[in-house]
Amino acid sequence: MGRLTTHVLDTASGKPGTGITVTVHRLDGGRREVARAVTNHDGRCDQPLLEGAALEAGKYEIVFGAGDYFRAQGLDLPEPPFVDEVALRFGVAEPGQHYHVPLLVSPWSYSTYRGS
């Protein structure tokens, strides 16, 4: 059974990104929210964002509320912040597989990869 998961690492502090809002959108001729979660103490979501029949082949976007997270950490950010909402677009070609989409983020940069 396929599933979509994520985790967030705050690379500036070297700690998990705790309490970050994560939304998943399906991009199928429009932009439709299909899942929403908040990262736990380990920077992960307690359940897969999508799994089974809910994970279909197609294009998706995950949006991470990084700016809100950094503000909550008490960081002195410029307004608007350099990194605010991080939107990652990716494709699911084989919905029976595990798609793990992590975010490595700081107030000044971010990166991602397809994890396992």
N, C-alpha and C positions, 0 to 999 in steps of 0.2 A: 504494500500500500504506500503510495507516494505521500510526501508531506513537505511543507515549507516551514523552516525554522530560521531563527536569527539569534544573534547575541551582540552586545555592544561593549566595547572596551574603550574607556577614557584613556587615551594614550598620554595625555598631559599629566595625569595623576598616577597612571599605572594601575588603576582600579576598574572594576566593572562599572558600566554605566547603569546605575540604579534609578528606577522611576521614570524612564524615558517612554513617552507615548510613541507607539508604533502603529501606523495604519497601512493597510494593504489595499491597493486598488487594482481592479481588472481593467485593462485597456483594450476593449473590444468594440471599437467604433465610438467609444466614449470613455469616460473615466468614472468607474463605479466602485465605491468602497465595499470590500468583501470581508474585511477583518479589522479588528482593533484590539490592541493589548498594551500592557505596560510592563516594562522589564522589571524583574525581581532583583533581589540582593546580589545575585550572581551575574546580572546583566542579561539574563535570558528571560524568555517568556515561559510561563508555567505549562502551557500547552502549545502544540504546533499552531502556527498561524492559520494554515489550511492543511487538510489531510483528506485522503480518500477521494470520494467523488467531488469534493469541493475544490480540489486542485486539478484544474483543466489545462490542456495545452493552450498556450497563448502568451500574450504580453502582460506583464505586471509592473507595478510600481510600489515600492515600500518607502514610506515617508517617516523619518525619525525626527522627533521634536528635540533636537540637540541644543538649540538656543535656549529653550525653556529649562533644560537640564543644567546648562552652564550658569544661567541666571540663579537657579535654585542653589547652586554651589557657592554663591556669593562672589563670583568672579566679576571684576570690573571690566565689562565688555563695552565696546563702542556701540552706538545705536545708529543704524541697524548693525547687528553683529555680523562679522565676516562669515561665520558658519551659523546658520539658523536652522531652517528645516532642510534636512538632507534627503533628497529624493533619488532613489536608485531604481532605474528601469532595467528589466531583464526579461528574458524569454524562458518559458517552460516548454521544451520540445517533447519530453517524455514524462508525463504526469505520474507514472508509476515509480519514479525515482525520488530520492531525498534531495531537496534543494535547500541548502543551508547558505544564507546570505548574511554574513557578519558585517558589522560596521566598526572600524577603528577610527576614533574621532578625537579631535582637540578643538579648542576655539579657533584654530587657524588652518586646519586641514582635515581631510578624511580620506579613507580608502576602503575598498571592499574586495572580495574575491568569492568564488564559489567554494565553500567549505564542504566538509563531509559530516 
